[in-house]
């Protein structure tokens, strides 16, 4: 998988143009079911932001505290790190983050 879940909120962030996370439990389960069956899940659209342009964009973290129906993306500090913005497929990456790293309350 090209996108590494460990890079979420350390190198991968969301641009302000992204809509909020909207997937429900059924869609998240279907994603993991597809992965377990070895099906392709398409590609991710990522943008490596040039260092001279980092300050031109408002960026947000992926949801770190998850509860269905209550998604809030916090503003992320840039801190001089290399930024990669997720332009497409936030729903799948957030689902992977929730399923692999974050305890959640249904």
Biopython code that builds the backbone (N, CA, C, O; Angstrom):
import numpy as np
from Bio.PDB.StructureBuilder import StructureBuilder

atoms = [
    (1, "UNK", "N", (0.848, -1.171, 0.000)),
    (1, "UNK", "CA", (0.000, 0.000, 0.000)),
    (1, "UNK", "C", (0.895, 1.236, 0.000)),
    (1, "UNK", "O", (1.785, 1.369, 0.839)),
    (2, "UNK", "N", (0.652, 2.125, -0.937)),
    (2, "UNK", "CA", (1.484, 3.314, -1.079)),
    (2, "UNK", "C", (1.367, 4.238, 0.126)),
    (2, "UNK", "O", (2.367, 4.793, 0.580)),
    (3, "UNK", "N", (0.172, 4.406, 0.640)),
    (3, "UNK", "CA", (-0.031, 5.287, 1.801)),
    (3, "UNK", "C", (0.237, 4.486, 3.069)),
    (3, "UNK", "O", (-0.336, 3.414, 3.262)),
    (4, "UNK", "N", (1.084, 4.989, 3.912)),
    (4, "UNK", "CA", (1.464, 4.323, 5.144)),
    (4, "UNK", "C", (0.652, 4.917, 6.289)),
    (4, "UNK", "O", (0.726, 6.121, 6.538)),
    (5, "UNK", "N", (-0.125, 4.087, 6.991)),
    (5, "UNK", "CA", (-0.976, 4.560, 8.082)),
    (5, "UNK", "C", (-0.162, 5.253, 9.167)),
    (5, "UNK", "O", (-0.663, 6.171, 9.817)),
    (6, "UNK", "N", (1.070, 4.838, 9.373)),
    (6, "UNK", "CA", (1.920, 5.462, 10.389)),
    (6, "UNK", "C", (2.251, 6.916, 10.060)),
    (6, "UNK", "O", (2.628, 7.679, 10.949)),
    (7, "UNK", "N", (2.116, 7.300, 8.804)),
    (7, "UNK", "CA", (2.422, 8.675, 8.408)),
    (7, "UNK", "C", (1.245, 9.632, 8.604)),
    (7, "UNK", "O", (1.407, 10.846, 8.484)),
    (8, "UNK", "N", (0.072, 9.092, 8.902)),
    (8, "UNK", "CA", (-1.100, 9.940, 9.111)),
    (8, "UNK", "C", (-0.882, 10.792, 10.358)),
    (8, "UNK", "O", (-0.553, 10.279, 11.427)),
    (9, "UNK", "N", (-1.066, 12.065, 10.208)),
    (9, "UNK", "CA", (-0.887, 13.091, 11.247)),
    (9, "UNK", "C", (0.575, 13.326, 11.648)),
    (9, "UNK", "O", (0.851, 14.054, 12.602)),
    (10, "UNK", "N", (1.496, 12.713, 10.922)),
    (10, "UNK", "CA", (2.910, 13.062, 11.090)),
    (10, "UNK", "C", (3.460, 13.625, 9.784)),
    (10, "UNK", "O", (4.271, 14.551, 9.801)),
    (11, "UNK", "N", (3.027, 13.077, 8.657)),
    (11, "UNK", "CA", (3.424, 13.580, 7.342)),
    (11, "UNK", "C", (2.203, 13.810, 6.455)),
    (11, "UNK", "O", (2.204, 14.730, 5.636)),
    (12, "UNK", "N", (1.163, 12.991, 6.605)),
    (12, "UNK", "CA", (-0.050, 13.115, 5.800)),
    (12, "UNK", "C", (-1.083, 13.928, 6.560)),
    (12, "UNK", "O", (-1.402, 13.635, 7.712)),
    (13, "UNK", "N", (-1.605, 14.960, 5.894)),
    (13, "UNK", "CA", (-2.614, 15.828, 6.490)),
    (13, "UNK", "C", (-3.699, 16.121, 5.466)),
    (13, "UNK", "O", (-3.577, 15.768, 4.293)),
    (14, "UNK", "N", (-4.748, 16.764, 5.920)),
    (14, "UNK", "CA", (-5.873, 17.114, 5.062)),
    (14, "UNK", "C", (-5.848, 18.597, 4.729)),
    (14, "UNK", "O", (-5.634, 19.426, 5.613)),
    (15, "UNK", "N", (-6.066, 18.940, 3.462)),
    (15, "UNK", "CA", (-6.193, 20.358, 3.134)),
    (15, "UNK", "C", (-7.579, 20.855, 3.548)),
    (15, "UNK", "O", (-8.498, 20.060, 3.748)),
    (16, "UNK", "N", (-7.719, 22.162, 3.674)),
    (16, "UNK", "CA", (-8.989, 22.754, 4.095)),
    (16, "UNK", "C", (-10.119, 22.448, 3.104)),
    (16, "UNK", "O", (-11.290, 22.540, 3.471)),
    (17, "UNK", "N", (-9.797, 22.094, 1.880)),
    (17, "UNK", "CA", (-10.830, 21.830, 0.878)),
    (17, "UNK", "C", (-11.507, 20.474, 1.052)),
    (17, "UNK", "O", (-12.517, 20.204, 0.402)),
    (18, "UNK", "N", (-10.968, 19.618, 1.916)),
    (18, "UNK", "CA", (-11.545, 18.287, 2.101)),
    (18, "UNK", "C", (-12.855, 18.363, 2.878)),
    (18, "UNK", "O", (-12.987, 19.143, 3.822)),
    (19, "UNK", "N", (-13.820, 17.541, 2.467)),
    (19, "UNK", "CA", (-15.057, 17.439, 3.233)),
    (19, "UNK", "C", (-14.787, 16.619, 4.486)),
    (19, "UNK", "O", (-13.763, 15.941, 4.570)),
    (20, "UNK", "N", (-15.685, 16.670, 5.458)),
    (20, "UNK", "CA", (-15.482, 15.869, 6.678)),
    (20, "UNK", "C", (-15.607, 14.365, 6.403)),
    (20, "UNK", "O", (-16.103, 13.950, 5.355)),
    (21, "UNK", "N", (-15.155, 13.575, 7.351)),
    (21, "UNK", "CA", (-15.305, 12.122, 7.273)),
    (21, "UNK", "C", (-16.784, 11.784, 7.422)),
    (21, "UNK", "O", (-17.424, 12.204, 8.386)),
    (22, "UNK", "N", (-17.330, 11.026, 6.472)),
    (22, "UNK", "CA", (-18.769, 10.737, 6.481)),
    (22, "UNK", "C", (-19.102, 9.244, 6.430)),
    (22, "UNK", "O", (-20.273, 8.873, 6.518)),
    (23, "UNK", "N", (-18.102, 8.395, 6.292)),
    (23, "UNK", "CA", (-18.411, 6.974, 6.175)),
    (23, "UNK", "C", (-19.040, 6.436, 7.448)),
    (23, "UNK", "O", (-18.720, 6.868, 8.556)),
    (24, "UNK", "N", (-19.940, 5.485, 7.262)),
    (24, "UNK", "CA", (-20.550, 4.782, 8.373)),
    (24, "UNK", "C", (-19.876, 3.431, 8.590)),
    (24, "UNK", "O", (-18.945, 3.058, 7.877)),
    (25, "UNK", "N", (-20.367, 2.714, 9.585)),
    (25, "UNK", "CA", (-19.774, 1.424, 9.943)),
    (25, "UNK", "C", (-19.784, 0.434, 8.785)),
    (25, "UNK", "O", (-18.811, -0.295, 8.590)),
    (26, "UNK", "N", (-20.884, 0.397, 8.002)),
    (26, "UNK", "CA", (-20.969, -0.571, 6.902)),
    (26, "UNK", "C", (-19.883, -0.334, 5.859)),
    (26, "UNK", "O", (-19.297, -1.288, 5.347)),
    (27, "UNK", "N", (-19.612, 0.926, 5.543)),
    (27, "UNK", "CA", (-18.580, 1.228, 4.551)),
    (27, "UNK", "C", (-17.192, 0.877, 5.080)),
    (27, "UNK", "O", (-16.344, 0.387, 4.335)),
    (28, "UNK", "N", (-16.966, 1.129, 6.364)),
    (28, "UNK", "CA", (-15.677, 0.782, 6.955)),
    (28, "UNK", "C", (-15.483, -0.732, 6.974)),
    (28, "UNK", "O", (-14.395, -1.221, 6.670)),
    (29, "UNK", "N", (-16.505, -1.457, 7.320)),
    (29, "UNK", "CA", (-16.435, -2.925, 7.331)),
    (29, "UNK", "C", (-16.187, -3.453, 5.928)),
    (29, "UNK", "O", (-15.396, -4.379, 5.745)),
    (30, "UNK", "N", (-16.858, -2.874, 4.929)),
    (30, "UNK", "CA", (-16.664, -3.301, 3.538)),
    (30, "UNK", "C", (-15.231, -3.073, 3.082)),
    (30, "UNK", "O", (-14.675, -3.901, 2.361)),
    (31, "UNK", "N", (-14.626, -1.961, 3.492)),
    (31, "UNK", "CA", (-13.228, -1.701, 3.151)),
    (31, "UNK", "C", (-12.317, -2.783, 3.728)),
    (31, "UNK", "O", (-11.484, -3.339, 3.012)),
    (32, "UNK", "N", (-12.471, -3.083, 5.011)),
    (32, "UNK", "CA", (-11.622, -4.106, 5.633)),
    (32, "UNK", "C", (-11.918, -5.488, 5.057)),
    (32, "UNK", "O", (-11.012, -6.313, 4.944)),
    (33, "UNK", "N", (-13.162, -5.750, 4.693)),
    (33, "UNK", "CA", (-13.516, -7.017, 4.061)),
    (33, "UNK", "C", (-12.798, -7.144, 2.717)),
    (33, "UNK", "O", (-12.267, -8.205, 2.390)),
    (34, "UNK", "N", (-12.786, -6.064, 1.944)),
    (34, "UNK", "CA", (-12.080, -6.079, 0.654)),
    (34, "UNK", "C", (-10.591, -6.315, 0.849)),
    (34, "UNK", "O", (-9.979, -7.084, 0.107)),
    (35, "UNK", "N", (-10.007, -5.658, 1.840)),
    (35, "UNK", "CA", (-8.582, -5.847, 2.122)),
    (35, "UNK", "C", (-8.277, -7.286, 2.528)),
    (35, "UNK", "O", (-7.294, -7.869, 2.072)),
    (36, "UNK", "N", (-9.116, -7.853, 3.380)),
    (36, "UNK", "CA", (-8.904, -9.230, 3.846)),
    (36, "UNK", "C", (-9.031, -10.237, 2.700)),
    (36, "UNK", "O", (-8.398, -11.293, 2.722)),
    (37, "UNK", "N", (-9.848, -9.906, 1.705)),
    (37, "UNK", "CA", (-10.012, -10.787, 0.553)),
    (37, "UNK", "C", (-8.964, -10.538, -0.525)),
    (37, "UNK", "O", (-8.930, -11.240, -1.535)),
    (38, "UNK", "N", (-8.100, -9.530, -0.310)),
    (38, "UNK", "CA", (-7.052, -9.235, -1.274)),
    (38, "UNK", "C", (-7.513, -8.443, -2.479)),
    (38, "UNK", "O", (-6.808, -8.385, -3.486)),
    (39, "UNK", "N", (-8.684, -7.833, -2.394)),
    (39, "UNK", "CA", (-9.187, -7.033, -3.504)),
    (39, "UNK", "C", (-8.449, -5.698, -3.556)),
    (39, "UNK", "O", (-8.030, -5.176, -2.522)),
    (40, "UNK", "N", (-8.293, -5.151, -4.751)),
    (40, "UNK", "CA", (-7.694, -3.809, -4.836)),
    (40, "UNK", "C", (-8.680, -2.768, -4.292)),
    (40, "UNK", "O", (-9.895, -2.915, -4.424)),
    (41, "UNK", "N", (-8.139, -1.732, -3.690)),
    (41, "UNK", "CA", (-9.006, -0.684, -3.141)),
    (41, "UNK", "C", (-8.738, 0.655, -3.810)),
    (41, "UNK", "O", (-9.024, 1.706, -3.236)),
    (42, "UNK", "N", (-8.196, 0.623, -5.013)),
    (42, "UNK", "CA", (-7.911, 1.816, -5.792)),
    (42, "UNK", "C", (-6.649, 2.501, -5.292)),
    (42, "UNK", "O", (-5.883, 1.922, -4.522)),
    (43, "UNK", "N", (-6.438, 3.718, -5.724)),
    (43, "UNK", "CA", (-5.233, 4.443, -5.350)),
    (43, "UNK", "C", (-5.601, 5.675, -4.531)),
    (43, "UNK", "O", (-6.767, 6.059, -4.448)),
    (44, "UNK", "N", (-4.592, 6.281, -3.934)),
    (44, "UNK", "CA", (-4.767, 7.493, -3.152)),
    (44, "UNK", "C", (-4.172, 8.652, -3.947)),
    (44, "UNK", "O", (-3.195, 8.474, -4.675)),
    (45, "UNK", "N", (-4.753, 9.823, -3.808)),
    (45, "UNK", "CA", (-4.223, 11.002, -4.470)),
    (45, "UNK", "C", (-3.566, 11.875, -3.408)),
    (45, "UNK", "O", (-4.243, 12.495, -2.587)),
    (46, "UNK", "N", (-2.231, 11.914, -3.438)),
    (46, "UNK", "CA", (-1.453, 12.640, -2.442)),
    (46, "UNK", "C", (-0.667, 13.754, -3.129)),
    (46, "UNK", "O", (-0.255, 13.611, -4.280)),
    (47, "UNK", "N", (-0.463, 14.860, -2.420)),
    (47, "UNK", "CA", (0.272, 16.003, -2.957)),
    (47, "UNK", "C", (1.396, 16.369, -2.007)),
    (47, "UNK", "O", (1.150, 16.804, -0.882)),
    (48, "UNK", "N", (2.634, 16.192, -2.461)),
    (48, "UNK", "CA", (3.796, 16.637, -1.689)),
    (48, "UNK", "C", (3.917, 18.143, -1.874)),
    (48, "UNK", "O", (4.161, 18.619, -2.983)),
    (49, "UNK", "N", (3.749, 18.885, -0.797)),
    (49, "UNK", "CA", (3.774, 20.346, -0.852)),
    (49, "UNK", "C", (5.231, 20.804, -0.805)),
    (49, "UNK", "O", (6.000, 20.383, 0.060)),
    (50, "UNK", "N", (5.591, 21.661, -1.737)),
    (50, "UNK", "CA", (6.950, 22.224, -1.756)),
    (50, "UNK", "C", (7.155, 23.061, -0.499)),
    (50, "UNK", "O", (6.253, 23.793, -0.089)),
    (51, "UNK", "N", (8.334, 22.961, 0.119)),
    (51, "UNK", "CA", (8.591, 23.699, 1.365)),
    (51, "UNK", "C", (8.258, 25.185, 1.286)),
    (51, "UNK", "O", (7.777, 25.758, 2.264)),
    (52, "UNK", "N", (8.499, 25.812, 0.155)),
    (52, "UNK", "CA", (8.218, 27.240, 0.033)),
    (52, "UNK", "C", (6.713, 27.551, -0.012)),
    (52, "UNK", "O", (6.318, 28.710, 0.116)),
    (53, "UNK", "N", (5.882, 26.530, -0.193)),
    (53, "UNK", "CA", (4.430, 26.725, -0.243)),
    (53, "UNK", "C", (3.698, 26.249, 1.008)),
    (53, "UNK", "O", (2.483, 26.420, 1.108)),
    (54, "UNK", "N", (4.405, 25.662, 1.954)),
    (54, "UNK", "CA", (3.758, 25.086, 3.141)),
    (54, "UNK", "C", (2.918, 26.098, 3.916)),
    (54, "UNK", "O", (1.855, 25.747, 4.429)),
    (55, "UNK", "N", (3.367, 27.324, 4.008)),
    (55, "UNK", "CA", (2.652, 28.315, 4.799)),
    (55, "UNK", "C", (1.422, 28.872, 4.073)),
    (55, "UNK", "O", (0.658, 29.643, 4.655)),
    (56, "UNK", "N", (1.229, 28.491, 2.817)),
    (56, "UNK", "CA", (0.099, 28.989, 2.033)),
    (56, "UNK", "C", (-1.176, 28.176, 2.238)),
    (56, "UNK", "O", (-2.231, 28.543, 1.721)),
    (57, "UNK", "N", (-1.093, 27.094, 2.975)),
    (57, "UNK", "CA", (-2.231, 26.189, 3.086)),
    (57, "UNK", "C", (-2.610, 25.951, 4.533)),
    (57, "UNK", "O", (-1.751, 25.745, 5.390)),
    (58, "UNK", "N", (-3.910, 25.982, 4.792)),
    (58, "UNK", "CA", (-4.432, 25.574, 6.101)),
    (58, "UNK", "C", (-4.544, 24.060, 6.067)),
    (58, "UNK", "O", (-5.144, 23.507, 5.145)),
    (59, "UNK", "N", (-3.981, 23.386, 7.048)),
    (59, "UNK", "CA", (-4.039, 21.923, 7.054)),
    (59, "UNK", "C", (-4.686, 21.429, 8.336)),
    (59, "UNK", "O", (-4.661, 22.091, 9.373)),
    (60, "UNK", "N", (-5.268, 20.242, 8.226)),
    (60, "UNK", "CA", (-5.984, 19.638, 9.342)),
    (60, "UNK", "C", (-5.479, 18.227, 9.592)),
    (60, "UNK", "O", (-4.991, 17.559, 8.680)),
    (61, "UNK", "N", (-5.598, 17.782, 10.828)),
    (61, "UNK", "CA", (-5.281, 16.404, 11.191)),
    (61, "UNK", "C", (-6.444, 15.493, 10.821)),
    (61, "UNK", "O", (-7.591, 15.930, 10.724)),
    (62, "UNK", "N", (-6.130, 14.249, 10.620)),
    (62, "UNK", "CA", (-7.170, 13.234, 10.525)),
    (62, "UNK", "C", (-7.757, 13.069, 11.925)),
    (62, "UNK", "O", (-7.086, 13.351, 12.918)),
    (63, "UNK", "N", (-8.991, 12.619, 12.006)),
    (63, "UNK", "CA", (-9.663, 12.450, 13.298)),
    (63, "UNK", "C", (-8.851, 11.511, 14.184)),
    (63, "UNK", "O", (-8.587, 10.369, 13.808)),
    (64, "UNK", "N", (-8.459, 11.992, 15.356)),
    (64, "UNK", "CA", (-7.687, 11.174, 16.294)),
    (64, "UNK", "C", (-8.553, 10.609, 17.408)),
    (64, "UNK", "O", (-8.194, 9.611, 18.032)),
    (65, "UNK", "N", (-9.672, 11.233, 17.656)),
    (65, "UNK", "CA", (-10.621, 10.770, 18.668)),
    (65, "UNK", "C", (-11.932, 10.560, 17.934)),
    (65, "UNK", "O", (-12.595, 11.519, 17.539)),
    (66, "UNK", "N", (-12.300, 9.305, 17.755)),
    (66, "UNK", "CA", (-13.422, 9.000, 16.870)),
    (66, "UNK", "C", (-14.630, 8.484, 17.629)),
    (66, "UNK", "O", (-14.526, 7.652, 18.530)),
    (67, "UNK", "N", (-15.769, 9.005, 17.236)),
    (67, "UNK", "CA", (-17.066, 8.524, 17.688)),
    (67, "UNK", "C", (-18.028, 8.793, 16.535)),
    (67, "UNK", "O", (-18.107, 9.922, 16.049)),
    (68, "UNK", "N", (-18.757, 7.778, 16.092)),
    (68, "UNK", "CA", (-19.660, 7.973, 14.957)),
    (68, "UNK", "C", (-20.571, 9.165, 15.198)),
    (68, "UNK", "O", (-21.151, 9.325, 16.272)),
    (69, "UNK", "N", (-20.679, 10.000, 14.166)),
    (69, "UNK", "CA", (-21.535, 11.177, 14.236)),
    (69, "UNK", "C", (-20.867, 12.399, 14.827)),
    (69, "UNK", "O", (-21.453, 13.481, 14.823)),
    (70, "UNK", "N", (-19.654, 12.252, 15.336)),
    (70, "UNK", "CA", (-18.938, 13.366, 15.962)),
    (70, "UNK", "C", (-17.518, 13.447, 15.432)),
    (70, "UNK", "O", (-16.564, 13.109, 16.134)),
    (71, "UNK", "N", (-17.381, 13.894, 14.199)),
    (71, "UNK", "CA", (-16.058, 13.997, 13.604)),
    (71, "UNK", "C", (-15.627, 15.464, 13.597)),
    (71, "UNK", "O", (-16.333, 16.336, 13.092)),
    (72, "UNK", "N", (-14.477, 15.704, 14.159)),
    (72, "UNK", "CA", (-13.923, 17.058, 14.177)),
    (72, "UNK", "C", (-12.443, 16.954, 13.832)),
    (72, "UNK", "O", (-11.682, 16.254, 14.500)),
    (73, "UNK", "N", (-12.054, 17.652, 12.795)),
    (73, "UNK", "CA", (-10.645, 17.662, 12.402)),
    (73, "UNK", "C", (-9.985, 18.911, 12.962)),
    (73, "UNK", "O", (-10.393, 20.033, 12.663)),
    (74, "UNK", "N", (-8.968, 18.703, 13.771)),
    (74, "UNK", "CA", (-8.228, 19.813, 14.376)),
    (74, "UNK", "C", (-7.235, 20.398, 13.380)),
    (74, "UNK", "O", (-6.720, 19.700, 12.506)),
    (75, "UNK", "N", (-6.978, 21.696, 13.533)),
    (75, "UNK", "CA", (-5.945, 22.332, 12.729)),
    (75, "UNK", "C", (-4.598, 21.729, 13.132)),
    (75, "UNK", "O", (-4.320, 21.535, 14.315)),
    (76, "UNK", "N", (-3.776, 21.440, 12.136)),
    (76, "UNK", "CA", (-2.458, 20.842, 12.386)),
    (76, "UNK", "C", (-1.383, 21.917, 12.298)),
    (76, "UNK", "O", (-1.437, 22.797, 11.439)),
    (77, "UNK", "N", (-0.415, 21.835, 13.190)),
    (77, "UNK", "CA", (0.743, 22.719, 13.120)),
    (77, "UNK", "C", (1.712, 22.207, 12.067)),
    (77, "UNK", "O", (1.925, 21.001, 11.943)),
    (78, "UNK", "N", (2.281, 23.098, 11.334)),
    (78, "UNK", "CA", (3.189, 22.696, 10.258)),
    (78, "UNK", "C", (4.580, 22.348, 10.767)),
    (78, "UNK", "O", (5.190, 21.407, 10.260)),
    (79, "UNK", "N", (5.090, 23.056, 11.727)),
    (79, "UNK", "CA", (6.358, 22.774, 12.403)),
    (79, "UNK", "C", (7.528, 22.451, 11.478)),
    (79, "UNK", "O", (8.407, 21.675, 11.852)),
    (80, "UNK", "N", (7.555, 23.019, 10.299)),
    (80, "UNK", "CA", (8.684, 22.835, 9.397)),
    (80, "UNK", "C", (8.860, 21.437, 8.859)),
    (80, "UNK", "O", (9.905, 21.131, 8.285)),
    (81, "UNK", "N", (7.875, 20.581, 9.026)),
    (81, "UNK", "CA", (8.008, 19.212, 8.512)),
    (81, "UNK", "C", (7.564, 19.133, 7.058)),
    (81, "UNK", "O", (6.847, 20.006, 6.570)),
    (82, "UNK", "N", (7.994, 18.089, 6.378)),
    (82, "UNK", "CA", (7.569, 17.847, 4.999)),
    (82, "UNK", "C", (6.090, 17.486, 5.030)),
    (82, "UNK", "O", (5.675, 16.606, 5.785)),
    (83, "UNK", "N", (5.303, 18.164, 4.213)),
    (83, "UNK", "CA", (3.868, 17.941, 4.210)),
    (83, "UNK", "C", (3.415, 17.219, 2.954)),
    (83, "UNK", "O", (3.841, 17.535, 1.844)),
    (84, "UNK", "N", (2.545, 16.248, 3.153)),
    (84, "UNK", "CA", (1.859, 15.589, 2.061)),
    (84, "UNK", "C", (0.376, 15.741, 2.353)),
    (84, "UNK", "O", (-0.105, 15.309, 3.401)),
    (85, "UNK", "N", (-0.345, 16.353, 1.427)),
    (85, "UNK", "CA", (-1.779, 16.546, 1.615)),
    (85, "UNK", "C", (-2.546, 15.466, 0.880)),
    (85, "UNK", "O", (-2.207, 15.105, -0.247)),
    (86, "UNK", "N", (-3.579, 14.954, 1.522)),
    (86, "UNK", "CA", (-4.439, 13.928, 0.942)),
    (86, "UNK", "C", (-5.551, 14.646, 0.187)),
    (86, "UNK", "O", (-6.439, 15.244, 0.794)),
    (87, "UNK", "N", (-5.494, 14.583, -1.140)),
    (87, "UNK", "CA", (-6.476, 15.267, -1.963)),
    (87, "UNK", "C", (-7.693, 14.405, -2.252)),
    (87, "UNK", "O", (-8.784, 14.922, -2.490)),
    (88, "UNK", "N", (-7.508, 13.106, -2.232)),
    (88, "UNK", "CA", (-8.620, 12.197, -2.469)),
    (88, "UNK", "C", (-8.393, 10.946, -1.630)),
    (88, "UNK", "O", (-7.256, 10.523, -1.421)),
    (89, "UNK", "N", (-9.465, 10.372, -1.163)),
    (89, "UNK", "CA", (-9.459, 9.122, -0.404)),
    (89, "UNK", "C", (-9.280, 9.308, 1.092)),
    (89, "UNK", "O", (-8.778, 8.419, 1.779)),
    (90, "UNK", "N", (-9.688, 10.460, 1.592)),
    (90, "UNK", "CA", (-9.690, 10.666, 3.033)),
    (90, "UNK", "C", (-10.578, 9.628, 3.732)),
    (90, "UNK", "O", (-10.257, 9.180, 4.832)),
    (91, "UNK", "N", (-11.687, 9.248, 3.099)),
    (91, "UNK", "CA", (-12.618, 8.311, 3.729)),
    (91, "UNK", "C", (-11.926, 6.973, 4.009)),
    (91, "UNK", "O", (-12.059, 6.415, 5.099)),
    (92, "UNK", "N", (-11.192, 6.467, 3.024)),
    (92, "UNK", "CA", (-10.503, 5.179, 3.225)),
    (92, "UNK", "C", (-9.360, 5.299, 4.213)),
    (92, "UNK", "O", (-9.188, 4.433, 5.071)),
    (93, "UNK", "N", (-8.570, 6.371, 4.104)),
    (93, "UNK", "CA", (-7.451, 6.527, 5.045)),
    (93, "UNK", "C", (-7.940, 6.725, 6.480)),
    (93, "UNK", "O", (-7.353, 6.178, 7.414)),
    (94, "UNK", "N", (-8.994, 7.491, 6.659)),
    (94, "UNK", "CA", (-9.546, 7.661, 8.006)),
    (94, "UNK", "C", (-10.080, 6.333, 8.530)),
    (94, "UNK", "O", (-9.896, 6.009, 9.703)),
    (95, "UNK", "N", (-10.732, 5.575, 7.680)),
    (95, "UNK", "CA", (-11.239, 4.257, 8.086)),
    (95, "UNK", "C", (-10.106, 3.328, 8.493)),
    (95, "UNK", "O", (-10.221, 2.599, 9.478)),
    (96, "UNK", "N", (-9.005, 3.353, 7.735)),
    (96, "UNK", "CA", (-7.844, 2.536, 8.095)),
    (96, "UNK", "C", (-7.254, 2.990, 9.429)),
    (96, "UNK", "O", (-6.892, 2.167, 10.270)),
    (97, "UNK", "N", (-7.162, 4.298, 9.612)),
    (97, "UNK", "CA", (-6.648, 4.840, 10.868)),
    (97, "UNK", "C", (-7.514, 4.391, 12.041)),
    (97, "UNK", "O", (-6.997, 3.948, 13.067)),
    (98, "UNK", "N", (-8.811, 4.506, 11.889)),
    (98, "UNK", "CA", (-9.737, 4.110, 12.960)),
    (98, "UNK", "C", (-9.632, 2.614, 13.230)),
    (98, "UNK", "O", (-9.541, 2.183, 14.380)),
    (99, "UNK", "N", (-9.647, 1.833, 12.160)),
    (99, "UNK", "CA", (-9.632, 0.385, 12.321)),
    (99, "UNK", "C", (-8.339, -0.190, 12.856)),
    (99, "UNK", "O", (-8.342, -1.236, 13.506)),
    (100, "UNK", "N", (-7.231, 0.487, 12.587)),
    (100, "UNK", "CA", (-5.916, -0.051, 12.971)),
    (100, "UNK", "C", (-5.298, 0.610, 14.201)),
    (100, "UNK", "O", (-4.478, -0.009, 14.879)),
    (101, "UNK", "N", (-5.675, 1.864, 14.505)),
    (101, "UNK", "CA", (-4.956, 2.569, 15.559)),
    (101, "UNK", "C", (-5.814, 3.245, 16.627)),
    (101, "UNK", "O", (-5.310, 3.547, 17.708)),
    (102, "UNK", "N", (-7.071, 3.484, 16.359)),
    (102, "UNK", "CA", (-7.849, 4.305, 17.283)),
    (102, "UNK", "C", (-8.991, 3.501, 17.888)),
    (102, "UNK", "O", (-9.782, 2.902, 17.158)),
    (103, "UNK", "N", (-9.085, 3.482, 19.219)),
    (103, "UNK", "CA", (-10.283, 2.891, 19.828)),
    (103, "UNK", "C", (-11.470, 3.796, 19.538)),
    (103, "UNK", "O", (-11.348, 5.020, 19.593)),
    (104, "UNK", "N", (-12.601, 3.208, 19.232)),
    (104, "UNK", "CA", (-13.777, 4.035, 18.932)),
    (104, "UNK", "C", (-14.993, 3.500, 19.646)),
    (104, "UNK", "O", (-15.038, 2.345, 20.072)),
    (105, "UNK", "N", (-15.976, 4.367, 19.766)),
    (105, "UNK", "CA", (-17.228, 4.050, 20.423)),
    (105, "UNK", "C", (-18.332, 4.108, 19.381)),
    (105, "UNK", "O", (-18.626, 5.172, 18.837)),
    (106, "UNK", "N", (-18.940, 2.964, 19.106)),
    (106, "UNK", "CA", (-20.018, 2.923, 18.117)),
    (106, "UNK", "C", (-21.259, 3.542, 18.697)),
    (106, "UNK", "O", (-22.288, 3.608, 18.025)),
]
sb = StructureBuilder()
sb.init_structure("model")
sb.init_model(0)
sb.init_chain("A")
sb.init_seg("    ")
for serial, (resi, resn, name, xyz) in enumerate(atoms, 1):
    if name == "N":
        sb.init_residue(resn, " ", resi, " ")
    sb.init_atom(name, np.array(xyz, "f"), 0.0, 1.0, " ", f" {name:<3s}", serial, name[0])
structure = sb.get_structure()
